[in-house]
Amino acid sequence: MVNYKVTLHTDDRVAAGTLNHVYIKLVGTQGESERKWLMGLKGAKAFKKGAVSSFTVSAPTSLGQLVLVEVDKKAFVGFLEDSWFLSMVEVKSPYGDTFTFPVHRWISDSNVHRFREAAALRVLDDKHHLGRYSREQELKVREEAYRWHVYTEGLPHCIKAEDLTSLPCEVQFSFTKSTEFAFTAASGLLELKLKGLDNCKKGWTNIHDIDQVFCCKQTDIADYVQKHWKEDSFFGIQYLNGVNPILIRRCTELPKNFPVTDSMLFPSGQMSLDAEIQKGNIFLCDYKHLDGVKTNTINGKTQYLMAPLVLLQKTADEKLMPIAIQLKQTPAEDNPIFLPTDSEYDWLLAKIFVRSADFSEHQLNTHLLRAHLLAEVYAVSLLRNVPMVHPLYKLLIPHTRYTLQINFLARNLLISENGSFTQFSASGGEGMLTILRRSLSAVTYSSLCITDDIAERGMQDVPNYFYRDDGLRLWYIIYRFVKGVIEYYYKNDQEVQQDTEIQKWISDIFEHGFLSQASTGIPQSFTTLAELVKFVTMVIVTGSSQHAAVNSGQYDYGSWMPNTPISLKRPPPTKKGEANEATMLETLPDINVTVQGMATLWLLSQQSSDFVPLGVYPEEHFTEETPRKFIKIFQAQLEELSNNIIARNKKLEVPYTYLNPREVENSVAI
């Protein structure tokens, strides 16, 4: 008899163990073992949480090179089936060979589950019929588990799931994450000491009352926002380092629907707009996707959402200052261009309408669409089309953690008919879908790649743009890591072209994520190694650093409601000179809308205790030495960047922390 030492690793997470009987079969190039019940001296403790247990499996003759293991479990008679999180199976042959079978998933039924040997180099050149059979069988099961669903026409498709329990176990929250998230969602109003105000449909009568609510729970940056929100310089810097840093662009030509003149901006003739544009000192923020959107009705009152045009100027002291605001897209007598020289409340109210527009633009386009919905598309296509031992799967699977469940919850708790965004934001309901469709139609591949996006928006040399500085450094660190790993497995363009699994992955993304729109520039197939490396880099950046940049600061910048009103309940001024403090207070959202918005932003900004930082891989999918070496280099470069960011931030009045790798999660998990 030929004896193989089989070691099973049960994960260390809460409730990972099983009390069921566990069975295994080894399959090799020269035969297979009998299905064996793994019964040993440890008894029920053999597969408890964190257990590493070894057994002997025998075969009459050598099985050759092992290509897969078959694992299943059965409940004791009279007992219920439980769930078991198996991390890995290791098999040592009597000839000195070690075979590793990564699992990293829940097994919740009594079916036979097949797992291939880990060496991905063998995967790419696997002609053995057993390996091919296992691969095709795995993908068939995955295609059934991860089905596409059209949530609504004109938006990226998502995973089909009737409820949370119908999501595959391997993509669900951990027990810790589920418990904390449920507690956070339920306790947000209590935690912020806002309970009782969530049903108050009255308006604010003075700014000090807002201050009293805000003081319940502050962050250092939120406190700074509350003190400086009226300042023009702070209004400008939020376009660089706030939660929506991808809208602003250098203005090379004034839009025809924004008739700003020199006499408006420079009445003493000290400079001209054309000259400032030529010098590269003028910047534009255009909220055209919001134009004409049907707005919400909240507390029986029509809400208002503008589609502003904002002009900013870089000053000699390197500040970015707003110099003109037009609140609607079409010039008209009742659509004045507001200026810093206008009365205090004319100018302040204009900026409030811009900040409210920025809330909807940020939440729907920058955050929901470009981070959450597209990350889900990348994940579903990966899980449908790429087997577990494929190098692309190993590279990307850590960057999909919790994404499918968090998006399911978003569709049901935030943007559903009774969701908080639908109920309490100006763009909730029909308007939300209009903005999302318009935003998707405007997405381009280059706009998803920060290297290209910064260049296209002309933002390469703008001072104090820390989103750009940190984001570009992260892109290049991730790019070098991806390039090293992918070029280890693929030696030339032809090997990429012939890999049917990655070709199906990108094909599904193009069809289900970008609705087969060639104008997006999204690849429909990969023809070169360089194309594959860039796209995979973009996918990792989207789920990690880009999501962190547009998510983590939401409570910091939005908890002081006047800085980021989620809705406004009066129309904008149609002529100058009539606004005052009372007008501003009457325009701001009602008390219940304010506190619901604060609670939602607080929830979306909370970090779970099982947070996994960028570049940390608790589940070891790669077994080969070379990719493991690249991971160590990747982690060292991230640590160096983190230290550099911390050192820089000590010198800043408002530190930019959102792209510190230690604070960036591996995936869209909140």
N, C-alpha and C positions, 0 to 999 in steps of 0.2 A: 504493500500500500504506500501511496505517496501522500505525506501529511503537509497540509498548509496551515500556517498560523494566521488566524483571522481576528483582527482587532476592530471593534466597533466603538466609535466616539459619540456619546450622547451629549448634546449641547448643554451649556451651563445656564441657559435662560430659565426663567420661572416656568414651571409646569412642563418642562421638556421631556421628562422621563415617561416610561411606560411600564405597566404591570402585565401587559399582554405577552403571550408566547411569541418569540421572534424566530424566524426561519431564514436561511440563506442558501443560495446555490452559486457555485463558481462556474463560470463559462470561459473556456480558453480556445485557442486555435486548434487544439488536438483532442478536445472532448469537454465534458462537463461533469461536475460532481452530482451526487444525489442532493435533493433538498434536505437540509439538516435543521432540526430544532436545536437552537443554541441554549443549552441548559448546562449550567455550571454550578460551582460551589457557592457563588454569590447569590444564587436564587433570584428573587425579585429585585435585589439591589444591583444586578448586572446592568440594568438599563435605567437606573435612576438619573436624575439631573446631574450632569457633569461627569458621569461614569465613563471610564475607559476599560473595556472588558475584552479579554482574549479567549479564543476557542480554537480547537483543532477540527479542521474539516479534511476528510480523507477522500482519495480517489484511487481506483485500481491502478491507473498509470498516470504518467505526467499529462497535465492539461495543456502544456505548451505555454505560450504567452497568454496571460489572462486578459480578456477584452471587456468583460462585464460581470457584475454580480446581480443576482436577483434576490430582493429582500421583500418579505411580507410578514405580517403579524396577525395573530388570532387571539381573541379574547377568551379567557377561561369560560367554561360552561356556566351560564347563569350570571356572568359579569358583562358590563357594557364595554364596547370598543372605546379605547381612549386615543389620544393624539401623542405622537412621539416625534421629537425633533432630532433626527439623526444627522450629525455633522459630516461624518466621514467613515469609510471602511478602508482598512489597510490589510493587505494580504502579503505574507512572506512565504516564498516557496522554499522547498528544501535545497534549491540550487543557488540560493543567495540573492534572488531577485525580490524586489519589493514593488508591489503594485498598489497604487492609491486611487480610490474611487470617491470623489467629492460628492456629497449629497446636499447638505445645508438646506434642508427642507423638512416640513412637517409630513408625517405619514399618519393619516387619520382614518384609513379604511383597512380592509383585509385583502385588498388587491395585491398582485405581484408588481413590484416596482423595480425597474431595471436601471442600473447606473453604470456608465462606461468608465473605463480606466482614464486617468487624468491627463496623461501626456498628450498635450494638444498637437505636438508635431506629428505624432502618429495619427491623430484625427484627420489632419489635412491630407494625409497620404494613405488613408485606410481603405484597402481594397477587399478586406476580409468580409465574407458574407455575413458573419455573425455581427460584426461591428456595424455594417450597413443596415442590417435588419433592426438592430437595437436603436439606431439613430432614427430611422424612419418611423419606428413604432413610438419613440419618445415624441417626435414632432407631431404625429397624429394625435396623441393624447393631449399635447399642448394646444394644438389648434382648436380642439374641442373645449378645453378649459379657458382659453383666452380668445374669446370671440369678439369681433368688432360690433359696435353698436352706434347707430346714428342718434346722438342725443337730441340734436335739432339740425335742420338743414342749414348748410352754409358754414358749419363749424367743424373743427377737427373731430374725428370719431374717437370713441372711448371704449373701454372694456364693457362687455355686456354682463350686468349683474343685477339681479332682482333686489337683493339686500346684502348686507355685509357678510352674512354667513355663506352666501353663494360665491364670494371671492375665493379663489384658491388659497389654501392655508398658508402657502409659502410667501404670499404677498400681504398677508394681514399683519396688523400691529402685533407687537409682543404683548404679553399680559401687562407688563409695566407701562408701556405706551398707551394701551387701551384704558387702563385704570386712570392714569394721569390725565389723559386727554378728556375723558368723560368728566372727571372732577373739575378740570379747568373750564370746560364749556359750561358746566352747570353753576360754577361758583364765581364766574367772572364779575357779575354785578355785586355779589357779596364781597368779593376780594377788594373791589374798588370802592366799597362802601356806598354803592349807588342804588342799592335795593330800595324800592319805594318811589324812586324818581323815574323808573322805566315805564311807568304808566301815566306820568304827568305830561299832558298835552298842551301845557301853557308855553308861552314864549319867554325869553329872557328879558328882564326889565333893567338889569344893569350888569356891567362887565364883572363886578366883584362877586356876583353870585356864581358866575362861570368859574372864577378863580377858586371859590370855596369847593366846588366839585372837583376841579382839577387837582387841588392840593391833596386829595385822598391818596393818590399813589403817583409819584413822580420818578423819572429817571433824571440823571444829570443833564442829558441833552434836552429832555422835555422841559426841564426847568429853564434852560437857556432859551428855548423856543418861546416860552411864555413871556420872557423878559424882552425879547428882541423881535417878535413877529411883525411889528409895524415898520421896522427899518427896511429901507430899500436894498441895502447891501445884503441883508439876510434873505430877503425875497430872491435876490439874484443867485446867491450861493447855493440855495436849495436845488437849482437846476443842475448844479455840478455834483453835489454830494448828498442830496436828499434821496428820497426813495424812488424818484423818477428821473434818473440822470441820463436818459437816452433820447429825450425829446429835443433839446436845444441843438441848434446848428448855426454855423457861421453864415451870415447873410451876405450873399454875393450880388443880389438884386432885390430891390424892394418889391413885394407882391403888389400886383395891380389893384387888388382889393384892400390895400392898406395905404391910403393916401396921406402919408405923413410928409410934412414939408419942413424945410430948414427954418422957416419963421416960427413954427411950433416948437422945435427942439432947441434952436440956437437963436433966440430973438435978438441978441446983440451982435450976431454975425461973426462970432469968434471962431466958428468952424462950420463945415458943411457935411451933410449926411453922405453925399457921394464920396467925399474925401475920406470920411471915416470908414465907409464900406471898403474902399480901395485899400486902406491900411489894415483891414481885417479886424476892426474894432467893434463891428456891429453884429449882433446875434439875434436870431428869430426863434420864437416858439409858436407853432401854429396848431391849434386844436380843431382842425377842420373835420376830423372824424365825428365830432360831436354836433355838427351843424344840423339843425332841424330835427333832432332826435325827440321823440315823444317822451315827455317827462312824467314822473310819478305823481300820484296824489297821496299825500300823507296827512293823517289826522283831518281828512276832509278838505285839505288845502292843496291847490296846484303848486307844484314845485318848479324851480327854474334852474336851467343848466345852459350856460352860454358856450359858444365856440370861439374863444378869444384869439386874437393875434397880439403877440407881445414882442416889443423891440427892446433889446438891452444893449448897453454900451460898456466896453472895457475901458476903464478910466486910467489916467496916468499912474495912479497908485495901485493898479492891478485889481480893482474891484469890478464886479459885474453888476451894473446898475440898470434897473428898468427905466426907460425914457419915454415909452408910449404904449398905451393899451387900448385896443379896440375890441369891444366885447362880443360883437357879432361879425360874421364873415362878410356881409354885404354893407358897403358904406352907405350911410343915409344921414339925414339931418337929425333923426332921433337915435342915431348910433354914434355918439361923439367919440373922438379920440381923447382919452384921458392922459394927463401929463403930470409929472411931479410938481409942477408949478400951480396946479389946481388947488382948490381948498382941501384941507386935511381929510375930510370925510368923503369927498368926491374921489380922491386918489386912493384912500384906504379901501373904500367900497369896491372900486375897480379891481384892486389886488385881491380882495376877498373872493370876487367872482372868478378870477383866474385860478386861485388856489382850490376853489370848489371844482372847477373844470378839471384841474390837474388830478384831483382825487379820482374822478371817473376814468380819465385817460390812463392813469397809473394802474388802478385796480383791474380794469378790464383788458387793456392792451398789454401794458408792460408786465403786469404780474400774472393775471389769470391765463391769458392766451399764450404769451411768449415763454412763460416759465412752466406753469402747471399743465396746461392742455397739451402743449407740444412735448413736454417730458413724458407724459402718459403715452403718447403715440410712439415715441422711441422705445419705451419700455414694453408695451404690448407687442409691437413688432418683433422685438428681441425675444420675448418669451414664446411667441408663436413659431418663429422661424429658425432659431439658432439653438442647437443642442447644448447641453450643459458643459460638455468638455471642449467645446469650440473656444479658441482664444478670445474671440470677440465677446462671447457670453461671460467668460471669466473677467474680462476687462470692464464690462459695463454693468454686470448684475449688482455690484455694491452701490451703484449710482441710481438704482431704481427702488431702493429700500423705502417701503411705506407709500410710495407715490400713488399707486392705484387706489389704496384705501383713503388716503387724504383727499384725493380728487373725488372719490365717490361721496365722501362726507361733504365736500364743498358743494357738489351738485344738489345734495339733499338738505343741507343746513344753511347754505349761504345764498345760492342763486335759484333755488326752487321757488315755487309759487308762494310759500310761506317762509322763505329764507330771510335772514336778517338783511342781506344786501337788497333783496327785492323789496322788502317792506320799508326800509329806512333810507335808501339813497335816492337821489334825484333821478339817476339813470336806471333804477331798478325796473324790472318787468320788460316790456316791449323794447324800450330804449336800450337796455343792456344788450339784447340780441342784435339790434341794429349796429351798435358800436363794435361788437365782437366780429360781425360779418365784415364790416368795413375795414377793421384792423387786420383781419386775416388776409383780405384781398391786397393789403399794402405790405404784407410781410415779404421780405426778400432774404435769400440765403445770406447775402453779405451783411444785412442788418442783424443777423443772429450771431455773427462772428465779430467780436469786439475789435479785432485788428482792422477789419475792413470798415466797420461801422464808424469808428473814430475818424478814420480818414475821409469817409464819404460825408460826414457831418462837418468836416473842417476843424476838428477840435484837438488837433495834435499838439498845439503849443499854447493852449489856454492855461494860464497860471492857476494854481490851487485846485486842480481838477483831480482829486484823489481817487475817485471812482475809476478814472482812466488809468492813472498811474498804477494802482494796485491791480486793477482788472487785467491790464496788459501783461504785467509780470506773472500773474496767475495763468493767463492763457499760454504764455511761452513755457512755463514750467510744466503744465499739463501736456502741451504739445510735444515737448521733448520726451516725456514719459511714454505717451501714446506711440510716438514714432519708434522709440526703442523696442517696445513690446511687439508692435505689429511687424516691424522689419525683421524681428527674430523669427517670426513664423512665415512671413511671405517674402520671398527673395526677389521677386520681379512682378511687373504689371500683369503678366499672363496668369500668374497664380491667383491674383485678385479677380481677374475676369472669369476664371474658371470655378471660383467658389460659389456654388449655387445658393448657399445659405445666406451669405452676406448680400448677394444680389437680390434675393427675395426680401431680405430685411429692408434694404433701401427702397425697393419697389413698393412695398407696403406703406412705408413712411410717406412716399410721394403721393400715393393714392389716398390713404386714409387721413394723413395729417394735413397735407397741402392740397387735397381734393384735385389732384392731377393737373394743377395749374403750372404750366411750364414757365410762365412769366415770373414765378418766384425765384427761379434759378436753382432750386433744390435739385440735386442729382437724381436722375431716374435709374441710374446704374453706376457702378464704379468701374472705371477703365484703367486707373492707375493707382499705385500705392499712395501717391501724394494726395489724391482725392479722398481715399479711405482715411488716411491719417487726419486730415483737416476735418472731415465730417465727424469722426469719432471724438476729436478734441472738442468740437462745438457741442456735441451731445453731453459730454461730461461737464463742460463749463455751464451749460444751460441748467442742469440739475443741481449744481453745487454753487459756484461763485456767483453766477448771474442771479439765481434765485435769492441767494443771501443778500445781494446788493439791493434788491427791490422789495424784500420782505422784512428783513430784520429790524429796520428802522421805523416801521409803521407806527408803533406806539410813541416812539421818540418824537416824531414830527407831527403826528396826528392827534395825540391825546389832548393838546391844547386846541380845542375845537376851532376857534377863530382862524387859526393858521391853516386848517384843512377841513372846512365844512363838508360833510358828506351830502348835504342838500341845502338849498336856499329857498325861502318861501315868499320872497318878493321879487318882482322883475327888476332888472337893472335900471339905473337912472337913464332917462332919455334926454336930459339936459343938465348942464352943470349948475352948481350953486345952490342946490336944494337939499343935498344930503347933510345929515347931522348924526350925532351918536344914536338918537332914537331910531332914525332910519336904518342904521347899521344893525341895531339890536332886533328890530322888526324883521330884518332880512335873514338873520341867522336862524338855523333850524330850532325847532321846539326842544324842550328839555328832554323828553323821552327819546327823541331822535339823537340828540347829543350823547346821552349816556349809553344807548344801544351801540352807537358807533364806537365809543371809547371801549366798551366791553369786547366788541368784536376785534378791534385792533390789538387790544391786550392779549386776547386769546391767540391771535395769529403771530404774536411776537414772543410767545413763551418757548423756552428751550426744554425739551424732555430730558429726564435723567439718563435715558439710554441714547442720547445724542451721540452720533459718530462723526468726528471731524473729518474734513477732507484728507484723503490719503491714508486713513486708518482702515485696515482691512481685517476685522476680527475673524472672518471666515476665509481661510487660506485656500483659494481656488487654484492658484498656480503652484505646481510642485517642482517645475524645472528651476534650476539655479539661476539662469540668466534673467528671466522676468522677475524673480524674487530680488535679484540685485538691482534691477531698475526701480522696483518699489522702494528699496532703501534709499536710493539716490533721490527719488521723488520726495520722500518724506523729509530728507535732510534739506532739500531746497525749499520746501514749504516752511520748515522750521526757521531757516535763515530769513525768509521773507517776513515771517511773523515777528521775529525779533526786530527787523528793520522798521516795520510798521509801528510797533510799540514805541520804539525810540523816536520816530518822527512825531507820533501823536502827543508826546510829552511837550512838544513845542507849540502845539496848536491850541487856539482858544476853543475850537469845537473839534475834538478828535474824530477821525474817520475810522471806525472799527469794523465796519460790516464785511470787509474783505480780508481781514486778518484770518489766515488759514485755520487758526485754532477756533475761530468763531463760525466758520463756514461748514455747514453740514454736507456730508457726502451726496445727499439726494434731496429731492423735494419731499420733505417729511412733515411739513407743517404749512 
